[in-house]
């Protein structure tokens, strides 16, 4: 269900947008023959570390960006523990957090 829920990707090229990404990077927790087959059936190249064979260091190069971004969002205390019942309010706080994170990153380069 997660792979099917991925929205169309805009590549900046003209024409119909791609429906799915080219590759899927995952750690050893997702290592199963069924997961690899599900990816291939959707035209996605699976890059899943194999237990006992590959080290996690190779895939860690790509995953650290996601882990770091989650840590930035977790600094906003309302987001990790969702106190709001309404989805629109939670979405507003998430958008505000993303805006503040982007502003802080822009300040680093200016």
N, C-alpha and C positions, 0 to 999 in steps of 0.2 A: 504493500500500500504506500510506503514512503516513496519508492521510486516512481510510482504512478502519479503521485501528488506533486511532482516537481513541475513548476510552471514553465512555459516556453522561455528559452534563453535568447536574448538578443545579442547577436554577434557583431552588430554594426554593419552587416552586409545587407544588401537589398534582397528581397524575396521573403519567402516564408521562414519564420524563425525555427530554430532547432527545437525539438520537443524534449530532448534529454541531453545530458552532458556526454562528452566523449569517454571520460574515465571516472571511475569511482575509487577513491582512496579510503581504505578502512584498516582497522587494526586486527589483531588476532582473534578478538572476540567474535568477529563476523566470519571467521574462516569455517566454511562448510561447503560441501559440493553443491548443495541446493542454492546457496546464495550466489555462487559463481554462475550457475546455470540461469538463474533469474536475471542476472545482469546481462549475460550474453544474449538471452532471448529478447531483451529490449535494445540490443545494439550498443551496450555499454561495456567497455573493457574493464574488467575487475582488477584492481591493484590491491589485493588483500594479502596481508602477511600470513605466511603459513606457520603453524605451530611447530616448533622444533627445527625449522629449516632456516627461515629468514629472521634477521634481527629487527627489532622495532625501530632502530635508528633510521633506516632508509625511509620508512613512511612517516617518521616523526618530522622530517624536514617540511612536509606539506601540512601536517596537522597542527603545528605549533601556532600558525596564524589564527586558526579557529579557536584554539584553547585560549590564546591571548585575548581575543575579542570577547569571548565569554567572560573572562576575568574582568575586563573593562566594564561590561554590563553588570556584573555582580557587585561592583562598587556602589551602584545605585540600589540602596537597600530595599526599595519597594518592588524591584523587579524579581529577584530570586524567590522571595516569598510573596506570592500574589495576594494582596489584601483586597483589591478591587473586585467586585462581583461583575461589573459591566465590562464587556470586552472593549468598548470604544475608549473608556478611560485608561485601561491598561495599554491599549495601542497608543494612546496619546503620550503616556509616560515613556513607553519604549521609543517613540519617535523623538521625544525630547532628549532622552539619554543618547540616542544615536547622533543627534545634532550637537550635543555638548562634546561627545567623543571626537566628532569630526572637527569641531572648532579647536579643540586642544591639539589635534594632530596638525592642523593648518598652522597654528601658532609656532609649532616646532620648526617649520620650514620657512617661516617668514621672518 
